[in-house]
Amino acid sequence: MSKLRISRDSGYADRARKYMVMCEGKALGKVGNGESVEFDVPPGEKEVYLKVDWCRSNKVRINVPTEGTAQLSGGSNLRGPRIMLAIVYVLFKPHDYLWLTVQAD
């Protein structure tokens, strides 16, 4: 079966919260701070993003191989001094609150 693996970095922002993993507009499950999770998904091109409350990451298009694993990494954009801008991200940049990238094989 084809799999989608999401690895979340560890950071101060949202440390106690889990991010919802969204694939093709449907919730697959949650990923916690510093955690990696795998989901069984049908092969083919998918649109994936992370979500917490009304904020989310960028949307990533990824091709999930047949009998293989597609890997993504994600986390919060609120790092270092940007933690002071949390209210700006929540109110004015909710689609940039989190980040998501494709991991190289």
Number of C-alpha atoms within 10 A of each C-alpha: 12 16 19 24 16 24 20 23 15 15 16 12 16 15 13 9 12 17 23 19 21 18 19 12 11 10 14 17 14 18 21 19 19 13 13 16 14 16 15 12 18 15 18 11 12 18 13 23 26 29 21 17 9 10 16 24 23 17 17 17 14 17 14 19 17 14 10 12 20 21 19 20 15 23 25 23 18 20 14 10 8 11 15 11 11 18 11 13 19 16 11 11 14 20 18 17 24 22 21 23 19 14 13 7 6
